Amino acid sequence: MKQGVALSVLSSFMFAGIYYYATVLQPLSGASIFSWRIVLGLPVLALLISRARAWQDIHAIHLQLCRDWRLWAALITCGALIGVQLLLFVWAPLHGYALDVSLGYFLLPLVMVLVGRIFYGERLSPFQKAAVAMAAVGVGHELLRVGGVSWATAVAALGYPPYFMLRRRLRISSLAGLWFDMLFLLPVALWFLWSQEPGVGAQFSARPLLWLLVPLMGALSSTALVCYLAASRRLPLGVFGILSYVEPVLLFWVAFLLLGEPMRADAWWTYLPIWLAVLIMIAEGALALRRGAAARAETETPAS
């Protein structure tokens, strides 16, 4: 349990580090950084699959692809959806949208709650109703303040739910699904690297330090992925869900403190209700875990 918590928190810090790291890779563009993450991440993912002995799952999907064109469409769609998110993650810090994307990640768990209610008929608990109401207050304030929510916030908050819904429908394991996501993104990544001006050789020649920085970014990204997947296997779903809130908090402070993105005083009234909504969700998860631990303790206590 403790090891799983440590791995989850470590992965969140690493992903936040990548958020900042993108800004030190000049003159690389967001598309270039995205591409290198895909190219350098695939070998590490292959190693993970080998260690998990999951190649048989991938082979089974290959056989299914030979028979069902609809699976091709579904997997390509999954790759496109996750690709947009991966690209936005490294593009935003370079173009002044880091705070907007961090706000989207704060809203994402609440959007997922609404998706569960609307599409799967899941009932909202009192805590979840309160959290959604508080988030609505924050979003409503943002609509009044600037007349709308940033497109980057909307993509971060609304782009993941269709991906998760499609993955749920396909019933593919996380490693196999991630493998096909990366595999379908590889041609896009190679095209980005091939078509950019100046070319890869010129960029690395102009700044030789990139020969060190780019592999280091790949190692950081891959290690974060390994820690994240390892934590997901070692932790109960409730604990893993609560710890998922660590990353957006870190992304906000990276954007605000390290990247120095300005935020007007009245914008805090957008963030504060949403943060309160997140705290409500965390409190619900913590109470559920506490009740579960108490129930297990009663079950394991021998009768007198």
C-alpha positions, 0 to 999 in steps of 0.5 A: 500500500505504502509503495503504491502511494509513493509510486502514484505521488512520484508519477504525479511529480514527474508529470508535473516536471514534464509540464515545466521541462517542455519550456527548457527544450527550446527551440523544439515546438510542442509538436516536436516534444510530443513526437519525441515522447511517442518515439522514445516511449514505445520501447519502454512500453514494449518492455513493460508489456514483456515483463507483464507477459501481455503480448498474447493480449495484443496478438489477440487484438491483431487477429481481431483487427484482421476480421473487424474493420470497426475495431480499426476505427475504434482504435484509431479514434482512441489514438486520436483522442489521447493524442490530442491530450498528449499534444496539448499537455506539452504545447500549453506551457509553451504558449501561455495556456498552462493555467487553463489546462490545469483548470481542465484537469481539476474539472475532469473528475467532476465531468467524469461523475456527470458522464457516469450519471448521464450515460451509465445511470450511476447515482450521484452521492450527496458529496458528488452533488455538492462537488458538482454544484461547487464546480458549476459555481466556479465555471459560472463565474468564469463565464461571467468573468470572460464570457466563456471557458478557455478552449484549452480548459474545455479540451482538457476537461471534455476530451478524456471522457469520450476516450475512457468511454470508448476504452470501456466499450472495447474492454481492452486491458490498459497495457494493450490499449496504451500500446495501440494508442502509441502505435497509431500515434507513431506515424503522426509523430514521425511525420511531425519530426520529418516535416518540421523546419528547421529539421531535426539535425539542424535543431540538434546542431544549433543546440547540442545540449538537446542530445542530452535533454531529449533522451532525459525527457524520454526517460522522465516520461517513461519512468512516470508512466511506469510508476503510474501503471505500477501504482494502479496495480498496487492500490485499491481503486478508491485510493488511486482515484484520490491520489489522481488529484495530486497532479492537477494541483502540481500543474497549477503551481508549476504554471503559476510559480515556475512559468509565471503565467499571470492570473487576475485577482478575480480569477481566484473566484473561478478556482476556489469553488472548483478546488473546494469541489475537489476537496469534497470528492477527496473527502468522500473517497477518504470516508469510503476507504475508512468505512471499508477498512472498518468493515474489513476489521469487523469481518476479520475480528474473531467471534468471542 
